Amino acid sequence: MPSARPGSLKDPEIADLFNKHDPEKIFEDLREIGHGSFGAVYYARCNLTKEIVAIKKMSYTGKQSLEKWQDILKEIRFLRQLNHPNTIEYKGCYLRESTAWLVMEYCVGSASDIIEVHKKPLHEDEIAAICDGVLNGLSYLHSLGRIHRDIKAGNILLTDNGVVKLADFGSAAIKCPANSFVGTPYWMAPEVILAMDEGQYDGKVDVWSLGITCIELAERKPPYFNMNAMSALYHIAQNESPTLPKNDWSDTFCDFVDLCLKKNPAERPSSTKLLADPYVTRLRSDTVLLELIARTKAAVRELDNLNYRKMKKILMVDTCETESAIGDTDDTQDEHAGGDSSKSNKLFVKFNTSAKSPWGGMPPYHHQQSQHLGAMNYHHPIINRCIYINSNSMGNISRPLVVLFP
């Protein structure tokens, strides 16, 4: 049976996924806060409820339009099933001019944004509080037989009230176990890299990614970040697990990371079991993340003009509330016109150039083509498989990327 035309709502099940109203009549004051290969994310206000929301706009025109449409449907179906305090709240989806408007709750920023603002690692208690929220969200997902598959600081959001939210379910697996090559290379579990050769994997791949995220929050970057993605994949698959320096961090934190990064997934604890780990349950202030957000907002206000424009999304709610009282500034009017807002997310360069996801970090790599991918394939001489590289990540590189493995 041929696939339906992208954007077609003739199928009642598909039609039921979308709100029938015109989103431009419902949402106002749209301001871009991030962008990636899929499109852009906006701050917006619902003129019916006056609620602040985030809108992810995803076009399904151009090349691979049917595949883009299928990816949109998959993400909507996934988000509609979620109902947990530590997963991003889905509010609905609209269609306008071959673009899906995916509406979600608004968060002030990601854990990646926070370490970028401060230019230094987070404190152990802050990382522990983030891990607590992430593990609660993962435990819920895994209980449903779902896998996130792209846990990293850029996909861990915080609300203005200091609540941790898992976001960006574009790489998520609805069936567990899974066996496809999906994720962002530096955070990818060994069994995902080896999945095509050695079989399936389960939710413990998210636990590995959380361990790498802990190192990212503690050292401002994940292991192997100085390497290109293909070399990193080789080292993740072949080397011993990375560790934190014992002299810099507490034993409980180092032990927690070591558990998350057990190379053999059979020895790696589940997300539910890790909720009882001494590092996660240790005594800390209930307001540790609220204080972190307040400190981050204060730091953003002190940034120079260039960095402020890049990180002002963290202050977006505060700024807009002030503007609504005194009227728009010239700078804000530029944003409404689409002026400099796109500059808030610079291109991230790491041997090959890759567009940052809307909340920071690199876009995920997929084994099969999706809305993010072209058909640029490279053969791994050790793992003996074909890996597709994100063509949007290649920037101005016009020749094939040659990777030499040891």
N, C-alpha and C positions, 0 to 999 in steps of 0.2 A: 504494500500500500504506500503510495507516494506521500512524502512529508507535506504538511500544510505549509502554505506560503507564510514567510516570516511576518508577524503582526496580525495574522488571521485569527479571529475570535469565533469562527464557525463552530469549533469544538466546544461544547458547553463546559467541559472540565477546564479548558484553557481560559475561556471567557470568565469563569468564576475566579480566576487568579487576579483579575484586574478591576480596579474601580472605574466606573463608566464616566466620571466627571472630568472636566477639563482641568488639569493641574494648574494651569496658569491663572485660573480664576479662584483657586483655593490657596495657593502658596504665593507669598510676596516677599520682597526684600531679599532675594536670592543673592548670595555672595560666595564666590568660589573659595573653598578652603583646601582643595587638593585635587590632583588629577593623576591619571595613569593611562595605560594603553586602552582601557575599557571606556574612558570618558572622564568625567569630572564629578567631584562631590561638592555640594553647596550647603551653606548655612541657609535656613529659610524659616519663615514664620507662617503658620497656618492662620489665615484671616478669619476662620470660623471659630477656632478655639484659642487663638493667640499663643499657641504652643510653639516653642522653638524645636525644629527638627533638622535632621540631615537628609539631603536628597542626593542619591547616587544616580546620575544620568548615564544610561547605556544605550548607545545607538546600535541598531541592527541592520544598517544599510551597508552597501559596498561589498568588498570581498568577504566571502564566507558568511554571508548574511544569515543563512539558515542555521549555521553552527552558532553564531552569536545569539540568535533567537533561542535556540535550545539551551544555551548556557544561562540565559536570563530566566527561562522557565525553571531550570534546575535550581537556581539560587532562590527563586521565590518559593518554590515548593519546600525547599529545605528550611528557609526562615519561618514560614508559616507554621511549621511543626514545633518551633522552639518556644518555651515559656519558662524562663529561669532568670533570677536576678542577675546572674553573671554572664548572660548572653545578651547581645544587642537586641533591643526590642524592635520588632518589625511592625510597621504601622500601615502598610499598604503599598500598592503599586499602580501607577497610571501609565497610559500610553498617549503620546502626542508626537506627531510628525516623525514617525519611525524611531522614536526614542522612548525607552522605558524609564519612568521616574520611580526609583525604589526609595521609599520613605522610611526612615528609621529614627530612633531616638537620637538626640544630639549629645555628643560627648565633647569635652573641652580639648582633648588631644590624646595622643598615645604615649606609652612608656618610652618609645623611641624619641618622640618630641621632647619629652622631659629631660632625657640625658643630653640631647642636643642643645637645649637651652642652657643647662648648667655646665656643660663641658667637663663633667666629672662624674664618677660612678654614683649610684644611689647608695644610701645607707642600708645595712643589713636588715633592719626592721622594716624599711620601705619595700625592699625586695621580698621579704617574708610575707608582708601584707598582700603584695601583688600575687605572689605564688598561691596564697590562700584563695583569693578570688578566682584565679585561673583554674586551680584544681577543683574547686566547686563547680565551675562551668564545665570542665572536662569530664568530671564524674557524672554529671547530668547527661552530657552528650553520649558518653560511652555506655551509659545505662540504656540509651535508646538504640544502641548498635550503630552509632554514628562516629566518624573520625573527622577531626578538623583538618589535619594535614598541612597546616601552614601557621603553626604557633611561632611567634616571634614578637619582639617588643613593638614593632610597627602595627601588629594586629591585636594588641592589648590596649584597650581604650579605658579612660577614666572619666567618670561624670563629674560635674561640678560638686557633687556631694561625696566624692571619694569612693564611688563604687566601681569595681573592676568589671569590665565587659569584654567578652570575647567577640571579635568582629571579623569580617571578611571571610564568608563561607563559600567563596567562589571555587575553592579547591577541595571542599569537604566531600567525604565519601558517605553515601547514604547506606551502603551495604558494608558490613564488617563480618569477616575479614575482607580486605581489598588487596589488589595486586598491581595497581598502576603506578607509574613513576610520576608523582605529583608533589610539589612543595617548592620551597626556596632553598637552593643548594646548601648554604652554610648551616642551616638549621635542620637539615634532613637526616633522618635516622638511617643507620647502615642497612637495615633490612628493607627500607624503601628503595635505596640505590640498587640493592641486589634482588629486588622483588621479582623481576622478570625471569631470573635464573633460578632462584631458590624458593619460589612459592609466594605465600600470602603473608600479610601483616595485619595487626589489629591496632586498637587504640593506644597501645604502648608507644607507638611512634610519636604521639603527641607528648608523652612523658619525656622522651628523649629531647624533643624540641624545646620543652620547658627547661630542661637542664642547660641546653645551649643558651637559651634566653637569660637564664640566671648569670651565666658568664658574660653575656652581652651587657646586662645591667651593671655587673660588677667591674667590667673592664672596658665598657663603651663600644665593644665590637665582639662578634663571635669568633671562635677559633678559625684559623686559616683565612681570615678576611683579607690578608695581604696577597692571597693567591687568586688567580682567575677561577671562575666557578668550576670548570672541568677538573682542574688540579685538586681543588678542594674536595670534590666528590670522590676522587681517587683516594685521598688521604683519609677521609671519613670511613670509607669502606675497608681500608687496609690497615690503618694505624690503631694503636691503643686509644681508648677514650681520653678526651681532654680532661684536665682537672683545674681547679683553682689553686693558686699558690697558698700553701698552708700557713705561711707567716703573715699573710695579709688579712685572712678571714678566720672566723671562728670555726672550731671543729664541727659544730652542728651544721653550719652552712656548707662547709666542704663535704661533709658526709651526705647531706641531702643531694648535692649536685652529683656526687659519685653514684648514688642510687639511681638517679634519673638517667645517668649515662652508662649504665651497665650495657656492655656491647651485646650480650646475649639477651634478647627480649624476654626469655623465660625467667631470667634472674632479675629483671627490672620490675619494680613494684607497679601496681596499677595506680591510676589517679585517685581512686577511692582510698586505697591503703595509704597513700602519701599524705592524705589529709590529716592523718594521725601522727605524722613525723614530728619529732621534737622541734625541728626548725620552724615548721609551719605553726605549731601550737604554742610556741614559746611566748612568754608574757611580753606584750608591747602595748603602746597607747592605742586606744580605739580611734584616735583622730590622726594617726600617723600619715594617712594618705590625704586627708583634708589639709594638713599642715604642708605637705609636699606640694599640693596644688597651689596653695596660697603663696608659698615661697617661689614657685615657678612663675606665677603671674607677676609677682614683684620683680623677678629677674627679667622677664620679657619687657617690662616697662623701662628697664634700664639699658636695653640693647641699643646698639647703634642703628641708624635708619635702615640699612640693608637687612640686617638680621631681624630687626623688628618686623619688617614687612613679611619676612618669611615665617615668623612665628606668631604673628598677631592673631591667628585663628584661636589661640589659647585664650585670648581676651575677648573673643568675638561677642559673647553674650553680654559681658560687662560693657563693652564699647557700644553695642547697639541699644542697650537700655539707656545709656547716657545720651546717645544721639536722638533717641525718640523723644527725649525731654527737651533738647536744645536745638534739634534740627540737624540735617546731614552736613558733614564737613566736605570740603572739596575732595579729600582723599577718598571718602566713602562713595561720593558720586562717581569717581573713576571706577571703583569696584563694580557698581551697578552697571556701568557701561562696559564692563569686561576689561578695563584698563590694565592695571599692573597686578591684578589679583593672581594671575597665572604665574607670576614670578615668585610666589610664596613657596613653590616647590621646585627647586633647581633640579637639573638632571644629575643623577648620581653616576659617577664614573668609576668603574672597577675593571680595567683592562678592556672590557666591552662596555658600551654606554647603555644604561638601563633607566627607564623612566621610573621614578619613585611611585610607590603605591600612594593612595590618598592620605594614608596615615604614617607614611615613612617606610623605609626599607625597600628591598627589591621585590619586583613582581614575581609570582611563582612560576616555576618551570613545570611543564606537563609532558608526559610521555606521548600523548596524542595531541593533534592540533586542536586548538580551541580559539576563542575570540582573541586570545593574547598572542597566538603563535603564527609563524610562518613555517615553511618546511625546510629549515636549515638543519641538517642532521650530521652528527659527528659520532664516530665509532670509538668506543672505549676499549682499548686493547687488553685491559685486565678483566673487566666485567663482561666483555664480549657482547655488547648490545648497542643499539642505536638510541641516542638521546637527542631530542629536539631542543634547539636553543631558541629562545625568544627572539624573533626577528626584530621586534620593536626595541630590543635591547642593544642592537648593534650600532645604532647611531649612524655615524658617517663611515663606518668600516664597510668597505665594499668588496673585500676579498675574504675568502674562507678563513676562519680562525683555526690555527694549527696549534694543538696542545701536545707537548712532549711529556710523557710520563716516565718516571724513573724505572 
